[in-house]
Amino acid sequence: MKNTIIVLTLLTLFLLMPAAAFALDGNEILRQVDKNMQPQSYEMYRKLINIEPDGKKKEFVLYTVKKGQDKMVALFLSPASEKDRSTLRLGDNMWLYIPNVGKPIRITSLQSVVGGIFNNSDILRLDYHVEYEAEEITEQDGIYLLDLKARSASVAYARLKMQVDKKILLPTTIECYAISGMLIKTLHYTKIKNFGDGLVRPSMLETDSPIYQGYRSVMLFGKVRAKEFADEVFTLNYMSKVDELR
């Protein structure tokens, strides 16, 4: 009898709790999206393709390593004109190393070391939940719609509108906005692939922009694998030696 009373009391409290108590947590969904997209520390190979309105293409192959939430290095493997260049990101700070210059130079998130629509922030992207917080979340036709606001003014985009597949918690479409409210670009994640070790995520990222009518940029992910790296790898002095990691 006593147990029955306890159960009924708990059930009553459960039913009386406000709906807000069961509201979706947009930031938790965003953290899960990041977890599903990549390991905390990893190595990755990818190809970037810039496509002009006339169909002309320029391709780049990069080897990238990341550690934790704020350290990333990318090494250019091709074309020959870019080979052995490397980029480093530490939090909001970014550098480009050019072999014949010999000294890393500062770059910004809105610049692009490859031209095209992808900027340095896209190429050296940190976890979404590190740079953004969810202000609003709604549900629609099997997707979560996340309205994200930049955590600081140094982030490349002031706001993101992210569509997340509810079943697999992976992004499908992300609209990127300036602080003025202007749409800068739209990112499209497609072609889900099993990369091994439980990592199943999009293998293609394509972007278009109303600012660059007729231009497209594509990022193809060929390999993403969990791997640990020493902190030394993510320093200015190591930028000339990134190839030794492969």
C-alpha positions as CSV (number, residue, x, y, z in Angstrom):
1,M,0.0,0.0,0.0
2,K,2.8,2.4,1.0
3,N,4.6,1.7,-2.3
4,T,1.4,2.4,-4.3
5,I,0.9,5.7,-2.6
6,I,4.5,6.7,-3.4
7,V,4.0,5.8,-7.1
8,L,0.8,7.7,-7.3
9,T,2.4,10.7,-5.7
10,L,5.3,10.7,-8.1
11,L,2.9,10.3,-11.1
12,T,0.8,13.2,-9.9
13,L,3.9,15.4,-9.6
14,F,5.1,14.3,-13.1
15,L,1.7,15.3,-14.6
16,L,1.7,18.6,-12.9
17,M,5.2,19.6,-14.0
18,P,5.1,22.5,-16.5
19,A,5.7,21.7,-20.2
20,A,8.8,23.9,-20.1
21,A,10.5,21.3,-17.9
22,F,10.5,18.9,-20.9
23,A,11.5,21.6,-23.4
24,L,14.1,20.5,-25.9
25,D,17.7,21.6,-25.1
26,G,19.1,23.2,-28.2
27,N,22.6,23.4,-26.8
28,E,22.6,19.7,-25.9
29,I,21.5,18.8,-29.4
30,L,24.3,21.0,-30.8
31,R,26.8,19.2,-28.6
32,Q,25.5,15.9,-29.9
33,V,25.8,17.1,-33.5
34,D,29.4,17.9,-32.9
35,K,30.1,14.5,-31.3
36,N,28.5,12.8,-34.2
37,M,30.4,14.8,-36.8
38,Q,33.9,14.1,-35.6
39,P,36.0,12.8,-32.7
40,Q,37.5,15.3,-30.3
41,S,41.0,14.7,-31.7
42,Y,41.4,13.4,-35.2
43,E,43.2,13.4,-38.5
44,M,41.4,14.0,-41.8
45,Y,42.0,14.1,-45.5
46,R,39.7,16.2,-47.7
47,K,39.4,17.8,-51.1
48,L,38.2,21.4,-51.7
49,I,36.8,22.3,-55.1
50,N,36.0,25.8,-56.3
51,I,33.6,25.9,-59.2
52,E,33.2,29.0,-61.3
53,P,30.0,29.9,-63.3
54,D,31.6,28.7,-66.6
55,G,32.4,25.3,-65.0
56,K,36.1,25.9,-64.5
57,K,37.4,24.2,-61.3
58,K,40.3,24.5,-59.0
59,E,41.1,21.7,-56.5
60,F,43.0,21.5,-53.3
61,V,43.9,18.5,-51.1
62,L,44.4,19.0,-47.4
63,Y,45.6,16.9,-44.5
64,T,44.1,18.2,-41.3
65,V,44.6,17.4,-37.6
66,K,42.6,18.7,-34.6
67,K,42.9,18.4,-30.9
68,G,40.2,19.2,-28.3
69,Q,38.0,22.2,-29.0
70,D,40.3,24.9,-30.1
71,K,43.4,23.5,-31.9
72,M,43.6,22.7,-35.6
73,V,46.3,22.5,-38.3
74,A,45.8,22.0,-42.1
75,L,48.6,21.1,-44.6
76,F,48.2,21.6,-48.3
77,L,49.2,18.5,-50.3
78,S,48.2,19.8,-53.7
79,P,48.2,21.6,-56.1
80,A,52.0,21.9,-56.5
81,S,51.8,25.7,-56.2
82,E,50.3,25.3,-52.6
83,K,52.2,22.2,-51.5
84,D,53.6,22.3,-47.9
85,R,51.7,25.5,-47.0
86,S,50.0,25.1,-43.7
87,T,47.4,26.9,-41.6
88,L,47.1,26.9,-37.8
89,R,44.1,27.8,-35.7
90,L,44.3,28.3,-31.9
91,G,40.9,29.5,-30.7
92,D,40.1,32.7,-32.6
93,N,43.7,33.2,-33.9
94,M,44.8,31.9,-37.3
95,W,48.1,31.8,-39.2
96,L,49.3,30.8,-42.7
97,Y,52.8,29.4,-43.2
98,I,54.4,29.7,-46.7
99,P,57.7,27.8,-47.1
100,N,59.5,30.4,-49.2
101,V,58.5,33.1,-46.7
102,G,59.6,31.1,-43.7
103,K,57.6,33.0,-41.1
104,P,53.9,32.4,-40.3
105,I,51.6,35.4,-41.1
106,R,48.4,36.2,-39.4
107,I,45.1,35.6,-41.3
108,T,41.5,36.3,-40.4
109,S,38.4,34.0,-40.3
110,L,36.7,35.8,-43.1
111,Q,39.6,35.6,-45.5
112,S,40.2,32.5,-47.6
113,V,43.5,30.7,-48.2
114,V,41.9,28.8,-51.1
115,G,39.6,31.5,-52.7
116,G,36.1,30.5,-53.6
117,I,33.2,30.7,-51.1
118,F,34.7,28.7,-48.2
119,N,36.5,31.1,-45.8
120,N,39.2,30.3,-43.3
121,S,36.6,29.8,-40.6
122,D,34.9,27.1,-42.8
123,I,38.2,25.4,-43.5
124,L,39.5,25.5,-39.9
125,R,36.1,25.0,-38.3
126,L,35.9,24.4,-34.6
127,D,32.9,22.5,-32.9
128,Y,29.7,24.4,-33.5
129,H,28.8,24.4,-29.8
130,V,32.1,26.1,-29.0
131,E,31.3,29.1,-31.1
132,Y,27.5,29.2,-30.9
133,E,24.7,28.9,-28.5
134,A,21.1,27.9,-29.3
135,E,18.6,30.7,-28.7
136,E,15.6,28.9,-30.1
137,I,14.7,25.4,-31.3
138,T,11.6,24.2,-33.2
139,E,10.6,20.9,-34.7
140,Q,9.4,20.4,-38.3
141,D,9.0,17.4,-40.6
142,G,11.6,15.2,-39.0
143,I,14.1,17.9,-38.4
144,Y,15.2,20.2,-35.5
145,L,15.5,23.9,-36.5
146,L,18.2,25.5,-34.4
147,D,18.6,29.3,-34.3
148,L,22.2,29.9,-33.2
149,K,23.9,33.0,-32.0
150,A,27.6,33.6,-32.0
151,R,29.2,33.5,-28.5
152,S,31.6,36.3,-29.4
153,A,32.0,39.0,-32.0
154,S,35.2,37.3,-33.4
155,V,33.1,34.4,-34.9
156,A,32.8,34.5,-38.7
157,Y,29.0,34.5,-38.7
158,A,26.8,36.4,-36.3
159,R,24.0,33.8,-36.5
160,L,23.3,30.4,-38.0
161,K,20.1,28.7,-38.8
162,M,20.8,24.9,-38.7
163,Q,18.6,22.1,-39.8
164,V,19.4,18.8,-38.0
165,D,18.1,15.4,-38.9
166,K,16.1,14.2,-35.8
167,K,16.9,10.5,-36.3
168,I,20.7,10.7,-36.7
169,L,21.4,14.2,-35.2
170,L,23.5,15.4,-38.1
171,P,23.2,18.7,-39.8
172,T,21.7,18.9,-43.3
173,T,21.5,22.6,-44.1
174,I,23.1,25.7,-42.4
175,E,22.3,29.3,-43.3
176,C,25.0,31.7,-42.3
177,Y,24.1,35.3,-41.5
178,A,26.0,38.6,-40.9
179,I,25.2,40.8,-37.9
180,S,23.1,42.9,-40.3
181,G,20.9,39.9,-40.9
182,M,22.1,39.5,-44.5
183,L,22.5,35.9,-45.7
184,I,26.1,35.3,-46.5
185,K,26.0,31.6,-47.6
186,T,24.2,28.3,-47.2
187,L,26.0,25.1,-46.3
188,H,24.6,21.8,-47.5
189,Y,25.8,18.5,-45.8
190,T,25.1,15.4,-47.9
191,K,26.2,11.8,-48.7
192,I,26.3,10.1,-45.4
193,K,29.3,7.7,-45.2
194,N,30.6,5.2,-42.6
195,F,34.2,6.3,-41.8
196,G,34.7,3.4,-39.4
197,D,35.0,3.1,-35.7
198,G,31.4,4.2,-35.3
199,L,31.7,7.4,-37.2
200,V,28.9,7.8,-39.6
201,R,28.5,11.4,-41.0
202,P,28.2,13.4,-44.2
203,S,31.1,13.0,-46.6
204,M,30.3,16.1,-48.7
205,L,29.8,19.8,-47.8
206,E,28.7,22.1,-50.6
207,T,28.1,25.9,-50.3
208,D,26.5,28.6,-52.4
209,S,26.1,32.3,-51.7
210,P,23.8,35.1,-52.9
211,I,27.0,37.3,-52.9
212,Y,28.8,35.1,-55.4
213,Q,26.1,34.2,-57.9
214,G,26.9,31.2,-60.0
215,Y,29.9,30.1,-57.9
216,R,30.0,27.0,-55.8
217,S,32.5,25.4,-53.5
218,V,32.6,21.8,-52.4
219,M,34.4,19.9,-49.6
220,L,34.8,16.2,-49.9
221,F,35.9,14.2,-46.9
222,G,37.9,11.1,-47.7
223,K,39.1,10.0,-44.3
224,V,38.3,11.0,-40.7
225,R,40.0,9.0,-38.0
226,A,40.4,9.5,-34.2
227,K,44.0,10.2,-33.4
228,E,45.9,11.8,-30.5
229,F,48.5,14.5,-31.0
230,A,51.0,16.3,-28.7
231,D,50.4,20.0,-28.0
232,E,53.7,20.8,-29.8
233,V,51.9,20.1,-33.1
234,F,49.7,23.1,-32.6
235,T,52.5,25.8,-32.4
236,L,54.0,28.3,-34.8
237,N,57.3,26.5,-34.7
238,Y,55.7,23.2,-35.9
239,M,53.9,24.6,-39.0
240,S,56.9,23.7,-41.2
241,K,56.9,20.1,-40.0
242,V,53.2,19.1,-40.2
243,D,54.0,16.6,-43.0
244,E,55.9,14.5,-40.5
245,L,52.5,13.5,-38.9
246,R,51.3,11.6,-42.0
